[in-house]
Amino acid sequence: MEFKFRDTKDKAVFTCNHVLKDGHPVLSVTHDSDGDWQFLCGKNSHTEEDAKIISLENAVALDPTVNQLFEMPVGVRAERKAIGEKWNPFRIG
């Protein structure tokens, strides 16, 4: 598996149960202003119970197409409608 991110493979990142347990695709990736990464399904109805912490390497293993965002700066979110579609990045905050 190719790993392009500059952060270490063991960096803790956020995901949701929908991606981790239910197999939903990653449709929203955020690189928070504090340097944290979020790899989510794109739904707006998340609860605290949905939040899970995994390694960045595990996030890439779940969906290798997130490697396309390895250079995404902090303060940016990228969304797409489905796997295989183009990521649409935009500033947040």
Contacts in CASP RR format, 6 or more apart in sequence:
PFRMAT RR
TARGET T0000
AUTHOR 0000-0000-0000
METHOD contacts of the structure
MODEL  1
MEFKFRDTKDKAVFTCNHVLKDGHPVLSVTHDSDGDWQFLCGKNSHTEED
AKIISLENAVALDPTVNQLFEMPVGVRAERKAIGEKWNPFRIG
1 60 0 8 1.000
1 61 0 8 1.000
1 64 0 8 1.000
2 64 0 8 1.000
2 67 0 8 1.000
3 9 0 8 1.000
3 57 0 8 1.000
3 60 0 8 1.000
3 67 0 8 1.000
4 67 0 8 1.000
4 70 0 8 1.000
5 11 0 8 1.000
5 56 0 8 1.000
5 60 0 8 1.000
5 67 0 8 1.000
5 70 0 8 1.000
6 70 0 8 1.000
7 37 0 8 1.000
7 56 0 8 1.000
8 56 0 8 1.000
9 55 0 8 1.000
9 56 0 8 1.000
9 57 0 8 1.000
10 55 0 8 1.000
10 56 0 8 1.000
10 57 0 8 1.000
11 37 0 8 1.000
11 55 0 8 1.000
11 56 0 8 1.000
12 53 0 8 1.000
12 54 0 8 1.000
12 55 0 8 1.000
12 56 0 8 1.000
13 36 0 8 1.000
13 37 0 8 1.000
13 38 0 8 1.000
13 39 0 8 1.000
13 53 0 8 1.000
13 54 0 8 1.000
13 55 0 8 1.000
13 56 0 8 1.000
13 59 0 8 1.000
14 36 0 8 1.000
14 37 0 8 1.000
14 38 0 8 1.000
14 39 0 8 1.000
14 40 0 8 1.000
14 51 0 8 1.000
14 52 0 8 1.000
14 53 0 8 1.000
15 26 0 8 1.000
15 38 0 8 1.000
15 39 0 8 1.000
15 40 0 8 1.000
15 51 0 8 1.000
15 52 0 8 1.000
15 53 0 8 1.000
15 54 0 8 1.000
15 59 0 8 1.000
15 62 0 8 1.000
16 24 0 8 1.000
16 40 0 8 1.000
16 41 0 8 1.000
16 43 0 8 1.000
16 46 0 8 1.000
16 50 0 8 1.000
16 51 0 8 1.000
16 52 0 8 1.000
17 49 0 8 1.000
17 50 0 8 1.000
17 52 0 8 1.000
18 24 0 8 1.000
18 40 0 8 1.000
18 41 0 8 1.000
18 43 0 8 1.000
18 50 0 8 1.000
19 25 0 8 1.000
19 26 0 8 1.000
19 39 0 8 1.000
19 40 0 8 1.000
19 41 0 8 1.000
19 62 0 8 1.000
19 63 0 8 1.000
20 52 0 8 1.000
20 54 0 8 1.000
20 62 0 8 1.000
24 41 0 8 1.000
25 41 0 8 1.000
25 63 0 8 1.000
25 82 0 8 1.000
25 83 0 8 1.000
26 39 0 8 1.000
26 40 0 8 1.000
26 41 0 8 1.000
26 59 0 8 1.000
26 62 0 8 1.000
26 63 0 8 1.000
26 65 0 8 1.000
26 66 0 8 1.000
27 40 0 8 1.000
27 41 0 8 1.000
27 42 0 8 1.000
27 79 0 8 1.000
27 80 0 8 1.000
27 81 0 8 1.000
27 82 0 8 1.000
28 38 0 8 1.000
28 39 0 8 1.000
28 40 0 8 1.000
28 41 0 8 1.000
28 42 0 8 1.000
28 77 0 8 1.000
28 78 0 8 1.000
28 79 0 8 1.000
29 37 0 8 1.000
29 38 0 8 1.000
29 39 0 8 1.000
29 40 0 8 1.000
29 66 0 8 1.000
29 69 0 8 1.000
29 72 0 8 1.000
29 77 0 8 1.000
29 78 0 8 1.000
29 79 0 8 1.000
29 87 0 8 1.000
30 37 0 8 1.000
30 38 0 8 1.000
30 40 0 8 1.000
30 75 0 8 1.000
30 76 0 8 1.000
30 77 0 8 1.000
30 78 0 8 1.000
30 92 0 8 1.000
31 37 0 8 1.000
31 69 0 8 1.000
31 72 0 8 1.000
31 73 0 8 1.000
31 74 0 8 1.000
31 75 0 8 1.000
31 76 0 8 1.000
31 77 0 8 1.000
32 38 0 8 1.000
32 74 0 8 1.000
32 75 0 8 1.000
33 74 0 8 1.000
33 75 0 8 1.000
33 93 0 8 1.000
34 74 0 8 1.000
35 74 0 8 1.000
37 56 0 8 1.000
37 59 0 8 1.000
39 59 0 8 1.000
39 62 0 8 1.000
39 63 0 8 1.000
39 66 0 8 1.000
40 46 0 8 1.000
42 79 0 8 1.000
54 62 0 8 1.000
59 66 0 8 1.000
60 66 0 8 1.000
60 67 0 8 1.000
63 83 0 8 1.000
65 83 0 8 1.000
65 84 0 8 1.000
68 87 0 8 1.000
69 78 0 8 1.000
69 87 0 8 1.000
69 89 0 8 1.000
72 78 0 8 1.000
72 89 0 8 1.000
75 91 0 8 1.000
75 92 0 8 1.000
75 93 0 8 1.000
76 89 0 8 1.000
76 90 0 8 1.000
76 91 0 8 1.000
76 92 0 8 1.000
77 89 0 8 1.000
77 90 0 8 1.000
77 92 0 8 1.000
78 87 0 8 1.000
78 88 0 8 1.000
78 89 0 8 1.000
78 90 0 8 1.000
79 87 0 8 1.000
79 88 0 8 1.000
79 90 0 8 1.000
80 86 0 8 1.000
80 87 0 8 1.000
80 88 0 8 1.000
END
